Amino acid sequence: MKRRAALQFIRHDDWAAVIGGPVQIRRHGLMVQSGIVEDATVDSSILWLRSSGVQPRRAFVRREGYEVWISPRDLQPGTRQHV
């Protein structure tokens, strides 16, 4: 029986580059929320995240300490969803 490898995430500072991709939002080392990036400012200062379930769309501001983490496989071309 094969064991599944734990999914690894890396911090990604170019928020606009991950629009349409699944990410984790972290603050002070803890995951706050996960979802699909709907939009981001060109300077990567604000990101809008769409979550599944009952959580509404939410904006995250970099200067408030939020970070974007993504799986390296989701950075590969053709793996992102379109919003």
C-alpha positions in Angstrom: 0.0 0.0 0.0 1.4 3.4 -1.0 1.3 6.3 1.4 0.3 9.7 0.0 2.9 12.3 0.4 1.9 15.3 2.5 1.0 18.2 0.3 3.7 20.9 0.6 3.0 24.6 0.3 5.4 27.5 -0.4 4.9 31.2 0.2 4.2 33.1 -3.0 4.7 36.9 -2.9 3.3 37.7 -6.4 -0.4 37.6 -5.5 -1.6 38.7 -8.9 0.2 35.7 -10.5 -2.0 33.3 -8.6 -5.4 34.6 -9.7 -7.6 31.6 -10.3 -5.5 29.3 -8.3 -6.2 27.5 -5.0 -4.2 29.0 -2.1 -3.9 29.1 1.7 -3.9 32.4 3.5 -1.7 32.4 6.5 -1.0 35.0 9.3 1.7 34.6 11.9 2.4 31.0 10.7 -1.2 29.8 11.1 -3.7 29.0 8.3 -6.6 31.5 8.3 -8.5 30.4 5.3 -8.2 28.6 2.0 -9.9 29.1 -1.4 -9.6 30.3 -4.9 -8.0 33.7 -5.6 -10.6 35.8 -7.4 -8.5 39.0 -7.8 -5.5 40.8 -6.6 -4.0 44.2 -7.0 -1.0 44.6 -9.3 1.3 45.5 -6.4 0.1 42.4 -4.4 -1.1 44.5 -1.5 -4.7 43.1 -1.5 -6.1 39.8 -2.5 -9.8 38.7 -2.8 -10.4 35.0 -1.9 -13.5 32.9 -2.8 -14.0 30.1 -0.3 -16.3 27.1 -0.5 -19.2 26.6 1.9 -20.7 29.4 3.8 -17.7 31.7 4.1 -18.2 34.9 2.0 -15.7 36.3 -0.4 -13.0 38.1 1.7 -10.2 40.6 1.1 -6.8 40.1 2.7 -4.3 42.9 3.1 -0.6 42.2 3.0 0.4 45.0 5.5 -1.9 43.3 8.1 0.5 40.3 8.0 -1.3 38.0 5.6 0.7 35.7 3.4 -0.3 33.6 0.4 0.9 29.9 0.3 0.4 27.7 -2.7 1.3 24.1 -3.7 4.1 24.1 -6.3 2.0 21.8 -8.5 -0.6 24.6 -8.7 2.0 27.0 -10.1 2.4 24.8 -13.2 0.6 26.0 -16.4 -2.8 24.4 -17.0 -3.5 23.5 -13.3 -5.5 26.6 -12.3 -9.2 27.1 -12.4 -10.7 30.1 -14.1 -12.9 32.4 -12.2 
